[in-house]
Each structure stands twice: as structure tokens, then as C-alpha cells.
């Protein structure tokens, strides 16, 4: 066994049961630090729109007024593609993003290229499934919009947590 090797584990969303399980796995020398879930760099707004047309119109009207680049989360690949194409059709530089290969017209996988375009602010928005989430760190991500409600509060918090990282919390 490895006795004197320090280990650090981090997460923003572990509930009490998960924290307790991790502490038991690491043993009595485990030290746990927990901070608040709130972050000053995040502002929340909840809007209920009853139709696809209303959602698409709201996104188009508002995304043009937000400085910087961001992510729109969708529950399905079909919706990610639909929203991205709508934005492109209306002059917003966007692309769909999901797990697995994303092919360009030549058949090449452009997944990494799309991630770099977002990181470098060379695209306004990636319209993504949950595949663009944990592990993706862009300190200056300006916004996260949900096209539909995520499947859980934990998923919601993890997704909105992509934004607001460039500010002290």
C-alpha cells in the first residue's frame, strides 16, 4: 500500500452521503473541506416559455446582447443540432456538440477543434448535450443557457458551474 502519499479529491456537488462514503474509503486521516455552493460570479434567471418557437426567439434575442461566448445545454442531440442550426441561420456563430465524433463535411472529427474554438472565443456558442460538462474549464465563459430543464438539480448546478469561474467567489 501507499501510506505517505497525499491525495486530493475535489467536487462541487457531492452530497452528504457521497462525502461520507469518500471519507470512509480514505480512512481516519481524511480531512474534508467544504465550501458554499453559491458563487458571486453566477447570476440566475428562470424563464418559462411554452413553445419551441418562443424558446428559439428568446435565445436569439438575448444571446446577441451577451458579451463573450457560452454554452446552451440541450437534452438531446436532435435539439442541440436544431438550436445550433437556428442560430447559424440567424448569423450567430455556433455549432452543435455531443459525445462521440462530430464530423465536418470532409468526415473528419472536429470535436477538439470545437472545444478550442470555444476556449479561444472564436465561436459565440456551443449548443451541447451533457457531454460538454465536467472537466471542461473555461474561466471566462460568459453564459450557460438551458434550452430545457436538466434531469436533476445536481446536473443543473454542474452545468451552470461552467460559467463564472474567472471571478473571485
C-alpha positions as CSV (number, residue, x, y, z in Angstrom):
1,X,0.0,0.0,0.0
2,X,0.9,3.6,-0.4
3,X,0.9,5.1,3.1
4,X,2.6,8.5,2.9
5,X,1.3,9.8,-0.5
6,X,-1.1,12.8,-0.2
7,X,-4.3,12.6,-2.2
8,X,-6.6,15.5,-3.1
9,X,-10.1,14.9,-4.4
10,X,-12.4,17.8,-5.4
11,X,-16.0,18.2,-6.5
12,X,-18.6,21.0,-6.4
13,X,-21.6,18.8,-6.0
14,X,-21.0,15.8,-3.6
15,X,-23.9,15.4,-1.3
16,X,-23.5,14.3,2.4
17,X,-23.8,10.6,1.6
18,X,-21.1,10.8,-1.1
19,X,-18.8,12.8,1.2
20,X,-19.3,10.2,4.0
21,X,-18.5,7.4,1.6
22,X,-15.3,9.0,0.4
23,X,-14.2,9.7,3.9
24,X,-14.8,6.1,4.9
25,X,-12.8,4.9,1.8
26,X,-9.8,7.1,2.6
27,X,-9.8,6.3,6.3
28,X,-9.3,8.2,9.5
29,X,-6.6,10.5,8.2
30,X,-9.0,12.0,5.7
31,X,-9.5,15.8,6.0
32,X,-12.6,17.2,4.4
33,X,-13.1,20.9,3.5
34,X,-16.5,22.0,2.2
35,X,-17.3,25.4,0.9
36,X,-20.6,27.1,0.0
37,X,-22.4,26.3,-3.2
38,X,-23.1,29.9,-4.0
39,X,-20.7,31.9,-6.2
40,X,-20.8,35.6,-6.7
41,X,-19.8,35.2,-10.4
42,X,-23.1,33.5,-11.2
43,X,-26.4,35.2,-11.8
44,X,-29.6,33.1,-12.3
45,X,-32.7,33.7,-14.3
46,X,-35.6,31.3,-14.7
47,X,-37.9,31.9,-17.7
48,X,-40.8,29.6,-18.6
49,X,-41.6,29.6,-22.4
50,X,-44.2,27.3,-23.6
51,X,-43.2,26.5,-27.2
52,X,-40.1,25.7,-29.2
53,X,-40.7,28.9,-31.2
54,X,-40.7,31.0,-28.1
55,X,-37.5,29.4,-26.7
56,X,-35.7,29.9,-30.0
57,X,-36.8,33.5,-30.3
58,X,-35.8,34.3,-26.7
59,X,-32.3,32.7,-27.3
60,X,-31.8,34.6,-30.5
61,X,-32.9,38.0,-29.0
62,X,-30.8,37.6,-25.9
63,X,-27.6,35.9,-27.0
64,X,-26.8,38.8,-29.3
65,X,-26.7,41.1,-26.2
66,X,-24.4,38.9,-24.1
67,X,-20.7,39.7,-24.4
68,X,-18.4,36.7,-24.7
69,X,-19.1,33.1,-25.6
70,X,-21.0,30.4,-23.9
71,X,-22.9,27.1,-23.9
72,X,-26.5,26.3,-24.5
73,X,-27.4,22.9,-23.0
74,X,-29.9,20.6,-24.6
75,X,-31.2,17.3,-23.5
76,X,-30.9,15.5,-26.9
77,X,-28.6,15.6,-29.9
78,X,-31.6,16.5,-32.1
79,X,-32.3,19.6,-30.1
80,X,-28.6,20.6,-29.9
81,X,-28.5,20.4,-33.7
82,X,-31.8,22.2,-34.1
83,X,-30.8,25.1,-31.9
84,X,-27.3,25.4,-33.4
85,X,-28.7,25.5,-36.9
86,X,-31.3,28.1,-35.9
87,X,-28.5,30.3,-34.5
88,X,-26.3,29.8,-37.6
89,X,-29.3,30.6,-39.9
90,X,-29.7,33.9,-38.0
91,X,-26.0,34.9,-38.2
92,X,-24.7,33.6,-34.8
93,X,-21.5,31.7,-35.0
94,X,-22.5,28.4,-33.3
95,X,-22.0,24.6,-33.6
96,X,-23.6,21.5,-32.1
97,X,-21.6,19.4,-29.7
98,X,-22.2,16.0,-28.1
99,X,-20.5,12.8,-27.0
100,X,-18.7,10.9,-29.8
101,X,-17.3,12.2,-33.0
102,X,-18.6,15.4,-34.5
103,X,-17.8,15.3,-38.2
104,X,-17.2,18.1,-40.6
105,X,-18.2,18.0,-44.3
106,X,-15.0,16.0,-45.1
107,X,-15.8,13.4,-42.5
108,X,-13.1,14.4,-40.0
109,X,-13.8,14.6,-36.3
110,X,-13.8,18.2,-35.2
111,X,-14.7,17.7,-31.5
112,X,-11.3,19.0,-30.2
113,X,-11.4,21.9,-32.7
114,X,-14.8,23.0,-31.4
115,X,-13.6,22.9,-27.8
116,X,-10.6,25.1,-28.8
117,X,-12.8,27.5,-30.7
118,X,-14.9,28.0,-27.6
119,X,-11.8,28.3,-25.3
120,X,-10.3,30.9,-27.7
121,X,-13.6,32.8,-28.1
122,X,-13.7,32.0,-31.8
123,X,-17.3,30.9,-31.6
124,X,-20.2,32.5,-29.9
125,X,-21.8,29.4,-28.6
126,X,-21.6,25.6,-28.5
127,X,-25.0,24.0,-28.3
128,X,-24.3,20.9,-26.3
129,X,-25.6,17.8,-24.6
130,X,-24.1,17.0,-21.2
131,X,-21.0,15.7,-23.0
132,X,-19.6,19.2,-22.6
133,X,-19.5,19.4,-18.8
134,X,-17.3,18.1,-16.1
135,X,-13.7,18.6,-16.9
136,X,-14.3,21.5,-19.3
137,X,-12.8,24.6,-17.8
138,X,-13.1,28.0,-19.5
139,X,-12.5,30.7,-16.8
140,X,-14.1,33.4,-19.0
141,X,-17.2,31.5,-20.1
142,X,-19.8,34.3,-20.2
143,X,-23.1,32.3,-20.1
144,X,-24.8,29.0,-19.8
145,X,-28.4,28.7,-21.1
146,X,-30.6,25.7,-20.7
147,X,-32.9,25.0,-23.6
148,X,-34.8,22.5,-21.5
149,X,-34.6,21.8,-17.7
150,X,-31.8,19.4,-16.8
151,X,-32.6,16.0,-15.4
152,X,-31.6,16.9,-11.8
153,X,-30.6,19.7,-9.5
154,X,-27.1,18.3,-9.5
155,X,-26.9,18.3,-13.3
156,X,-28.1,21.9,-13.3
157,X,-25.5,23.0,-10.8
158,X,-22.7,21.2,-12.6
159,X,-23.7,22.8,-15.9
160,X,-24.2,26.3,-14.7
161,X,-20.9,25.9,-12.8
162,X,-19.1,26.0,-16.2
163,X,-19.6,29.8,-16.1
164,X,-18.5,32.4,-13.6
165,X,-15.1,30.8,-12.9
166,X,-13.0,33.8,-13.9
167,X,-14.2,35.8,-10.9
168,X,-13.3,35.5,-7.2
169,X,-16.1,33.8,-5.4
